[in-house]
């Protein structure tokens, strides 16, 4: 979910939100594919988990709008939720609302079970995944769909692109040390604790889901995508843990430009993992 970073001293939390990345064309296309894969129908009730500014909510709305359609966007960032609410004030053919809540508490904030839960590129940020999956299952009807994707899992790095990551990170560490006299700490944050597809399968089946679809999709990520993810707090803290967010973001953005230029790259592919599971 989009996180609020109240500890940032000189910039607003929203400066380091997921919003810029969420609006990238390749990211929009990937999430459109995931929403299509669910098979939503007119009048469905859907939860958009980690909804951010409402980009995925809009895609869901286009599938379900009509008699009985109901969508709840859930996120941890009050600022982002306010932005999302502004996007849907004119909707008349569906009930669309937003709530600041945790995934574990979904079944407690809805009045009746839903047809589907969508969780786009954020499950890797969740610490206690079994509890989150239990909350999602509790919010779904029997036979309801749970769809999620992630590009932060064990297997997301496309074979042959390892030199890009090594060069980028080495440049970042050198610049951080030479210009700022800093080094990252060694602990890993949640975004760096990456599971394998098989580990996700086990989590799903243990939580009472059956796997309907599993896919790995290679996506060509241009420099604009990398620059925007370098302005997202959770990614920055994972790449350079312990470094002040402004400094770490500045370093990562500078070195990604250098790396793309020196390696003469127009994009770097990244694997996206997609799951659609059915509540047993």
N, C-alpha and C positions, 0 to 999 in steps of 0.2 A: 504494500500500500504506500501511497505517497506520504512521506513523513514530515512532521513539523519540527524544525530545528530552531527552537527558541534560544539556544545558546549562541547563535551566530551574533557577534557583537556589533558589526558595522553595516550589515546588509539584512534585508528582510528575508524571512524563511522562504518566501515565494521565489526569490532570486535563484534558488537551488532546487526548485521543484522538478517534477518529471514532465511538466507541461510541454516544453520545447521538443523533447524527444517524442512525446505522444503524438505530435502533429507532423512528424516526418512522413513523407509519402510511402516509403517502404514499410514503415511500422503500421500505418493505416491499412495497407494492403494485406499484411500478415494477419492483422486482427479481423479484417473483413472475411478472410478465408476461414478463420476459426469460427466466427459467428455463423457463416454459411454452413459449416460442417455440422452444427448442432441440429439444424432442421427446425428452427423456430416457426411457429404458426400464428396467424392472427388471433389476438385475444389471450396469448400466453402471459403468464406472470413470471417475471425474470428479475434476478438480482445481479447487478453489475458490481462485483467486488473489486476494491481498489480502483474505483471509477475515475479518479483524477478529475480533469476538467469536463468530462462528459463525452469524450470522443467515441468511446465504445458504446456508451449509452445511446448515442444517436444511431449507431448501426443496429443496435437491438430494436430501437423504436421503429426503424424502417421495416423490420421484419414482423413486428407483432401489432402495430397500431390498428385499432379497430375495437369492436365491441368487447369489453372486459379486459383490455390490455392494461397491464400494471407493471411498472418498472421501478425498482428501488436501487439507487446508486449509493454505495457505501464506501467511505474513505476515512482515513485518520486525520486528514488535514482540513481544518475548518475553512481556511482561506481558499483552498482548491474547491471545496464543496460550494462555497458562495459563488465562485466563477461558474461552476456547473449549473447551479440553479438558474443563473441568468440566461443560460442557453435554451431553456425549456419553458419559459414563461408563456409562450404563445401556443403550446400544444393543447389541442382540444379533443383529439381522438384516442387518448391514452392517459392514464394517471401516472405521472412521473414525479418522483420525490427523491430526496437525498438525505442521508443520515450519517452523522459522525459516530462510528461504532467499530467494534472489533469483529473479525470473522467468527471468532468463537461464540459470539453472542447473537448470531443471526436468528436462530429459532426463537429468541426472546423478543425480537423487535418486529416480528411479522405476525399478522393475525391468522393467516392460513398458509399452508405449504405452497411452494412455487413450482413451476414447471422446469426451470433451469437456473443455474448459477454460472456466471462467466467470471473468470479470474485471469486477467491478461497481464503477463510478464511481471508478476509480483510474488508468486508462490515461493520463489527462492529467498525472499526477504523474511519469510515467516520462520520464527524460531521453533515453536512447538507445532509442527505440522499435524501430528495425530489429533490434537485438540481442535485445530482449525478444520480439518476434514470432518470431524465429528459434528462441528457446528454447521458445516455446509450440508452434510447428510440430514441433519435434523430439520433444516429449512426446506428440503426437497420433498415433493410427493414421491411415493413409490413409483419407480420408473422414470423419475425426473433426471435431467441431464446436468452433469457438471463438466464444464469445458475450461481448460487452462492451457497456457503456453509459457515458454520461458526460453530465453537465450543465455541464461546463467545456470548451466548444468554441466555435469561431467560428460563431455562429448560435443560441447558447443563450438569449440575451436576446430575449424576446418583444416584437414590435413594439408600441410604445405604453407600454412600461414603463421607457423610458430616464429619464424624470424622477424615478422612484423611486430609481434607482441614483445619479443626480447629486446629489439632495438628501441621500441617506444618506451618500455619500462626502464631500460638502462639510461636513456637520455633523460627521462624524468628524474631518476635518482641523482644523476650528476648535476642537473640544473637545480634541483632542490638543495643540494649540498653547497654548490658553488655560489648561488645567488642568495640563498636564505640561511645557510648554515644548519640545515635541518635534515633529519632522516626519519622515515616512518617507523612506527613501532611494529613489533612482530606479530601481535595478535590479529586474528582474522574476525571481521564482522560478518553478519549473517549472509550478506550478498556474496561472500567468498567461500561459503561452505556449500559446495555444489554436490548435488546428488546425481547418481546415474539414472537412466531411464528405468532400469530394473528396480532400483530402490523406490522410484515413484510408483511403479506398478504394485510393489509390495504394500506401500502405504495405502494406496487406493483399495486394494482387495481387503486388507486388514480393517479398513474403515467401513466396509460393507458396500463397495462399488464393484461393478463389472466393467472391464475395459471394452468400449465399443470401437474406438479408433485410436491409433497411435501413429504419429508421423514425425519425421525429421525433415525439415524444409530448409535448404540453403538459401540465405538471403544476401544479396549484394548491398552492403552498407557503405554509402558514400561518406566523404569527409564531413558533410553537414551532420550526418547521424552521429559520428564519433565526437564532433565538437559539442553537440547538444547533450550527449550522455556524460561528457566531461563537466557539464554544469549541473548534473543531478547529484544531490548530496549523498545518497546511498552508494552510488557507484564510486564517487570521489573518495569517500571514507573507506571503501573496500580496496581501492587501488593504492592509496597512500594513507593508511590508517594512522591516526594520532596527529596529523598535520592540520592546521587551521584550514577550514573549508575554502576560504577565498584564495589562500596561497596554493593549496593543492590543485584547485580547479584551474588557476592561471597556469601553473606548471604543466598540467596534463594537456591543456589546450594548445600551449606553445609547442610542446614536443610532438603532439599528433600532427600538427601542420608540417613540422620539419621531417617527420618520418614519412608522411605521404609524399612530400616533395622529393626527398632523397631516394626513396624506393620507386619513384615514378608510378604511384598508384592512383587509380581513379575510384577504387572501392576495395574493401576487404570483406570477403564473404564470412558469414556467421551462421551456424546451424541453429534453427529454432525447433524446439520440442513441442509437439502438440498432443494433447490427450482429450478425448471425450469419454466420459465414464457415466454409467447408469446406476442410479441408486437401486440396490437389490430390494 
